Amino acid sequence: MNLCHVAVGLLMLGQLAGCAVNPATGRSNFVMMSERQELDLGRRYSQEILKQYPRYADEKLQAYVQQVGERVARHSHRNQLNYQFTVVDSPDINAFALPGGYIYIHRGLLAYLNSEAELAAVLGHEVGHVTARHGVQQQSQSSAWGMLGQALAVGTGVGAAADLTSVLGSAFVRGYGRDMELEADGLGAQYLARSGYDPQAMIEVVKVLKNQEDFTREQAVKRDQAQPAGGYHGVFDTHPDNDRRLQQVLGSARALATGQQEINRAAFIKHLNGLPFGDSAASGVRRGQHFYHAGLGLTLAFPQGWGMVNRPDALIGHSADQQAFIAMTQQANPKHLSAAQLLRQRTGGQRLTAESEWHQAGLSGYSAIIPGTAAKRVAVLVQGARAYLFVAAVRGRTSLDAHDDSFLKVIRSLRPLAAAEQRLAEPLRLHLIKVQSGQDMAALARRSKLPGDAQATLRLLNNLYPAGEPAPGSWLKVVR
């Protein structure tokens, strides 16, 4: 059904909608907000994003990324917008854009790029989302169908409420759908070429992303695990190198080139020297089955074979088969409530069973089970004016009893960091070295502190995957 026809029906309900000419493509798109409303939407979302993805605390790097982004944005179809480019403190390989010109790149993606032109390619793709108003189109379509559902509910007496904000916020971070991603590819290539960068950088970014995908798949097979979902949604992420459309886009981009063909590898990699690789000190560091956090001064451990997801708002552990999960969050305890008081407060008066109290290493703990068909193990540990909350659950038909001992071991492993463990809370970092004659990846990997397949990871970081070797005299990123 044509969305503009839907809009006509919605106008009868007193809602304002319309089809506007897209400033980047020249096509007519269904939208339900003005540019001013778009800017307000982006501003609101940007405040929420920085709660979930903290800003990386390196203002020199932030200024550099802003400078590269502004250079690309000046050659876009909406160069009048006040673009804000932000590096977020996350090891994920991702970048995303909000309506109105708020663009984010994860620290984890920066580590795998190898030139300023590649950075510009990623930022150009995200600018393409903004100039084509993809976020506005997504918001408008979701709102239209929501209003249509409300209209139907009036006549039928049946309806359901939905929180579109969370759905759309997730979409901005994960991507806009294949058609919009392809459109952003083409626009980003144009902006890259017009701003004087070598359009070939787009191909190099493709290689980085495809190599990362291949490596992740190979490692999952070796460990007999399912391949993690996700990965960066943009910059030709699903194109093979010889994709005809990719070549067409790059051919068009080269025709728009200004004559400059800048790559700027040396300037870019200098900004990566000292960049945390993987977890940062601010988020806490995972090492094997242990988690260390210098700022909070604590550590805890997970059973052998379990995985960890380290998010700004929670630390989540899961069994190898992903049937059991335990999440830890932190909250202030200004009134110095006991662990039992806090647990009862957080569970909202629900019935508790198997209650127990204990003290360990200066912390007081209280744990219980919330019974039912989806029973949960819950616990609180208190350390003065700070508290740590645990919620553990199982999926499907798995019994809580089958994993409860493991849950309790995780909870009771929480303790203050010992002095000798402080160094374990320091992250791995990227360092630059000049390759000496006779140095190869095998030798460099033996000296690296990288977990797992260090040699393959070093190759990925330096665009030498799967079997390349560094040239003597070249600069190489290593991890220490």
N, C-alpha and C positions, 0 to 999 in steps of 0.2 A: 504493500500500500504506500502511496506517495505521502511523505510526511507533511507536505504543504496542504494536502487535502485533509489530513488529520487536524492541522492547525485551524482550518476553516471551521470544523466542527467544534473545536475548543473555544474559538472566539464567541460562539453562541453561549458559552458558559461564563463569558465575561473575562476570559483570560487573554492576555496580549501575546501574540506570536507572529512570526513572519519569516519570509525567505529573503536572505540578504546575500549580496554578492561577496564572495570570499576574496579578501584583499590579495592573497597569494596566488590563487588559481584562476580567479575570474569566473568561477562557477557559482551557481545559486545554491546556497545551503540553508537548511532550516535552523533558525536560531531564535532564542527567546530572551535575549538580553542585549543591551547596548554595550559599547566598549567600556563605558564607565562602570557598568555592572560587572563586566568581565574583570576589570582591574580590582574591584572590590572583592570579587570571588577569589581571585588569586592571592590577594593580601590576607584574607581570612585563612585560606588553606596553608599559606606559607608559615603562619604562626603555629598551626598544628603540626606541620611537617617537622619543624625544628624541635618539637617536643619528642617526636619519635626518632629523628635522626639529628643528633647534636652536631653543631658546626665544628669542623676540625680546627683546633687551636693553633694555627700557623698563619698569621696574617700576611706574611710575605708570599706564601703559596696562594692564599686567597686572592691577593691583589694581582698576582700573575694570571690566574685563571680568569679573573674578571676582565683583565686587559685583553686576553685572547678572545674571550667571548664577545666583548664589545666590538672588537675588530670585525668579527664575523657578522654580528647583528647589524652593524652600520650598512652592510650590503644586502640586507634583507628587505622584504616587502613592507615591513612595519618598523622601520628604523627610528620612528619617533617615540617608541616605547622606552621606558626606563628599565632596561634589563638588569636583573640581578643574578649573578652566577655564584654559586656557593658549593664548596667542597664539604661533604658531610663525613663525619667520623664513623665510617662503616667499612668493613672488609669486603662487602658485597661487590660484585662486578655489575654495576648498574649506573644509569643516569636517567633523569626524568624531568619533565617540564610541567609547570602549572600554568593556567590561563594568566595572561597579562604580563608574562616575561620573567617569571621566577623559575630558574633552571638550576638543577642540582646534579652534581657528579660525585659518586662515592669514591672515597680514598682508595678502595680496593681496585677500582677500574684504572685509576691513574697509574698504579704500580705496573700494570701490564702494557701501558702505552710507551712508545719509544721516540716520539718527536712532538714538537709543538703543532705540526700539521695534523697529526693524528688526534691530538686534543681538540683542535679546531674542527675536525671532521665530526667528532662526537657532539660537540657543542652546536655545530651547525645543524645536525639532525634534530636536536631538541629545539633550536630556534625555529625550525620548520614546523614543528607542532604548534608553536605559539602563533606564527604568522598565518597558518592555515586555520587557526581558531578551532583546533581539534577538541580541546577541553570544553569550549563553549558548545560545540555541536553535540558532544556526548551528554553534557548537562541538559541541553534543550530537549534532546530526544527522550532521555530518561524522564524528565519532568512532564513531557507531553503524554507519554504513555501512563505515567502516574495519574495525571489529571483525567485522562480518558477512563482509567479504572475507577476513579472516584465518581465520575458521571454515571458509569454503569452501575456502581454500587447504590446510587440514589434510586435507580429504577428497580433493582433486583433485591435490595436489602442485604447483599453479600459483598464484602470487601475486606481488604487486609492492608494494614499499615506497613510501610517500608522505610528504612532509614537510608535515603539516597546518598546522604553525605558520606557514609562509610563506604558504600559501593563505589562512588565516583572517586573518592580519595585513593582507594585501592587501584582503580583503573589508571589514574595518573602515574602511579609508581610502576605498575606492571606493564603498561603499554596500552595503546589505543585501538588495537585490532589491525588486521593485516592491511587493509586498504589505506588506513591513515598512516601506518608505518611506511608503506611504500611511497606515499605522497611526501612524507617527511624526508625520506631518502633522497628523492629528486631535488627538493628544495634545499636541503643541506648541501648537496653537491654543488648547486649553483652558488650558494653563499660562500662556500669554501674557495671556489675558483675566483670569484669576483673579489675576494679579500686578499688575493695574492698568494695563497697556499697551493702546493702541488696537489692536484686532485687525486693523484695516485695514493695519497694518504688514506683515502676511503678504502682502497683495496687492502692496504696494510692493516687497517682496523678490522676488516673482514677476516683476515688471516688470524689475527690475535684472538678473535671471538670463536672462530671455528676450531682453532687449536685447543683453546680452553675447553670447548665442548667435547672434543675427542679425548682429551686427557681425563676429564671427569668421567666419561663413559668407561674408559679403560680401567681407571682406578676402581670404579664400582664393580666391574666384572671381576677384578682380582680379589676384591673383598667379599664377593658374592652378595652384594647389596644392590638395592634399586638405585638407579641414577637419580640424584636430586633434581627436583623440578626447578624451573626458573632459568636464570641467566639474563643477560642484557637484552632488552626487547628491541633495541633500535640498531641503526647503522647497518642495514643489510644483514641482520642477524641470521636469517635463514637462507640467504643466497649462497649457492656454490660459486666458486671463483669464476667459472666460465658462464655464469648466468647471462643470457642475452640481454635481459632488461638492465642488469647492472652495467654492462658494457655500453648500452645506449645512454644511460644516465651519465656515465662518466664521459662519453663522447660529447654530449651536450655541454657538460661542465667545462671541458677543455676548450670548447669553442668560445666560452664566456671569459676565459682566463685573461688577466690583465697583462700578461707578459712575465710577471714575477712567478716563480715556482718555488717558494720558500718551504723548507722542511724544518730547519732549526732544531736539530736533534740535541746538540750540545747544550743549548740554553734550557731546553726542557728537562733533560735528565739531571742537570744540576739542582733543579728544584725538588727532585725526588730523594736527594741524599739525606738520610736520616728518617725518611718516612716510615712509620710503623707498617709492618707487613703482617697481615692477619689482625688479631685483636690489638687494641691500644691499651695503654695503662688506664685511661679514663673509663674504659668499658670493662676492664678485667681481662685476664689472659688465661686461655685454655692451654694446658700442657698435658698431653696424654689423657688420663682420666681425672685429672685435678683441675680446679679453677682457683686462680689467685687474683686478689684485688688489693692493690697497695693502698688506694684511697680509703677503702673501708677497713683495711687491715684484717682481712679474713681469707680463709680457704675452705674448700669442701671437695669431696670426691664422689665419683660415680662408679657403678659397677663396671667390671671389665666388659668391653664390647658395646657399652652404651655410648650414644652420641650426645653432643651438647649443642644447643642453639643459644648464642649469646646476643641478646637484644638489649637496647637501652632500657627497656621497661621490665625485663625479666630474664632470668637464666632458666632455660628449659632443658631437662635431660630426658632422653627417651631410650627405650630398649632397642636392641638391634632390629627386631621385627616391627618396631613402631606400634606396639600394642599397649605399651605402658608409658606414661608421661608424668613428670614431676616438674613443677615450676616454682621458682623462688623469686619473690619480689621484696623490696625494701620499703619501709615507711617510717616516718618520724613517730616518736613516742614521747611527746613533750610533757604529758601528765605522768609519765613513769608508771603506766599501768603494768600489772603483772602479765605474764604470758597467758595465763588462764583467762584473765579479764579481756585481753585483746582478742583471743581466739573466739570467745563467746560473742564479743562485739562484732567481729567480722563475719561470723556465721549466722548472724541475725536471728538468734534464738532457735535455730534448728536443733533437732534432737541429736545428741552426741552419744557415742558408745566407745568402749575401749579407751577411756581417758587415762592419760598418764602424765606425770610431771617428773622432771629431772633437772640437774644442774651439771654443766660441763664447761670447763676452761673459762669461767667468768661469765657464762651465758646461762640464763634460766629458760627452760623449754616446757612447752605443754602441747600434747598431741592427742588427737581423737579421730574417730571415724564418723563420717556422716552416712548413716545406713540408707539402704534403698536399692532399687534395681540398678542405679548407676552410683554405687557407693564410692566415697572419696576418702582418702587419708588427708587430714589437714593438721597443720602444726604452726606454732609461733615460737621463735626464740628471741629473747629480749636481751639487749646489751645497753643498759642505761636509757638514753633518750632515743635509741634506735631499735627497730624491730625487724625481724626477717620472717616472712610468711611463706608457707609451703602449701601447695595444693597438688595432690597426686591422684591420678585416675587411670582407668584402663578402657580399652575400646572393645566394641562388639560383645562377644560372649565370654571374653576373658574374665576370670574372677579376680577381684581385688586381692584375695588371699594369695594368689599365685605370685604376686609381685610385692606384697606388703612388707616382707622382710627387707627387700631391696630399697623400698621407699624409706623405711625407718633408718637404714644404714646411711643413706644420703643425708637425711635430716640430722642425724646425730654426728655426722662427720664435720659439720660446720664448727669452726673454731678460729681463734685469732691467729694471724700469721706469726710464725717464729722469726727471730732476727735472721737466721740463716736462709729463710725462704723469701726474703724481700727481693732478691735478684730474680726469683722465678716469676715475680709479678711484673717484671719489665718486659716489654714486647720485643719481638724480633724486629729488626730495622733493615731497610735497604741501604747499601753502601756502594759507592762507585770505586772500581779499581781499573787500572790500565793493564791490559792483558800482556803478560810477558811471553817471550818465545818459549814454546814447549808446554805452556799451560793449556790444559784442556778441561772440559766440563767434568770429567770423572774426578780429576784432582780437586777441582773447586768444590764439587759436591761433598767430597770426603771431609772438607774443612767447614762445611756449612752446618748450621744448627737447625736447618729445615727438617721437619718431621716427614716421614713417608719417602716418596721418590724425589729426593732432593735434586738429582740430576735433571729429571724431566721438568721440575718446577723452575730451575734456573734457566733452562732453555725456553720455557714459556715466557718468562719475564723479559727475555732478550730477543724474542722473535727468532729463535733458533730451533724451535720444536719441529719435528721430533728427533732429529739426529744431527743438527748443525753444530759446528765448533766455532769459537770466537777467533777473529783474526788478531795476530799479534799487533799491539799498539792501539787497539780499539778500547773504548770505554765499555765496561760491563757492569750490570747491576748484580750484586750478590746480597745474600741475606745473612746477618750476624745477630 
